[in-house]
Structures are given as structure tokens and as C-alpha cells.
Amino acid sequence: MRKINKKKLIVRILELLVIIATIILTPMAIKYATAVRGYEAVGGEYLIPLLALCIILIIETIYEVTEDEKIDRKK
């Protein structure tokens, strides 16, 4: 039977939630910004996917650092 790494599972779920939130929030932000401005333009709302990518990279880095520390403690 395969052992499940709970920490890795939690990290993957967090990343999936960030991606889903990005998919939902980006079109909503674009519609809202267009309504507020009164015309179509490119603004900060198009940077939401980049923010999500940064969040995912931070989560991955934290996970890798904790795994490296775990390996170092075993030695």
C-alpha cells in the first residue's frame, strides 16, 4: 500500500484553490474595471494571474524548504 504524503497533498490543494480563484476573479475584475472606467482598457486587473503564479511559487518554495529541513534532521 502506498503511503500518502499529507503535506504534499495540502500544498497541491492550496495551489488548486489559488488557480480556481484566479480563473473566477480575473474575468470579474475585468468586467468591474470596465464598468467603473466606462471604457475598455488594460489595467492592473490583468496582473491577477501573475499574482497567483507568485503565490503558487511561494507555496512551493515553503514546501521544498520544509522538506529539505526534514531530510537534514534525519542525518
Secondary structure, 3 states (H helix, E strand, C coil): CCCCCHHHHHHHHHHHHHHHHHHHHHHHHHHHHHHHHCCCCCCHHHHHHHHHHHHHHHHHHHHHHHHHHHHHHHC
